[in-house]
Amino acid sequence: MRDALVAASFQLFLERGYEQTTVDDIVSLAGVGRRSFFRYFPSKEDVVFPDHERCLADMTEFLGRGGDEDDPVARVCDAARLVLRMYAENPTFSVQRYRLTRKVPGLRAYELSVVWRYERALAEYLRRRFSGRRDGTLQADVIAAAVVAAHNNGLRSWLRSDGQSDAGAEVDHALAHVQRTFGPTAAPAPGSTPASEPTPAPTPASTSSEAPAEDVVVVVSRRGVPMWRVVQEIETTLERPLD
């Protein structure tokens, strides 16, 4: 019945438009009562995102099974791939939903709230893993936001291709940037060099034969600003639009 309600909803959304479709229209087409609809979906918005609750539970369970021997950055990148797998299981539905959320501002806002929940799950896992580190909470929140931004960048590239490109390759390419930046081989943050290790001597300036240094972007934000807005500012600075 749940799948029938989703199918009926999207048939009507495509034929009439989201705003013009009512719950009564959906249950009439699906051949069920209103009570059956609200047993599965608290609102009309929820029927557009029927699989995120299951995916969020899968992600939380996957992170909970991680041990201390796991690289935490690799673990959260793998957790993000669970979300991609959910989208890739049904490319046609995923592309239809992407087009719909671009047209309906209310659905876009709802989607951002869903993304925020994924980001919080990643951040909570990283906070536990980084509990003994200096600025551990800060590192956890920044890495979680970076993973979500990278995953969504690759995901949107795939959705914009109407599901024709390689979704896994798109997201792997984006997440590789996160692992290079924050993984075990990443350069330490300023001031984090252990006291037992000598500070390396300055090196000569790069010659024309050397690869140029990567750009560094610093974003200053007020405390309490939602993380998705901070990520949006970073993507804008890097000239990577959200859509």
Disulfide bonds with the S-S distance in Angstrom:
none
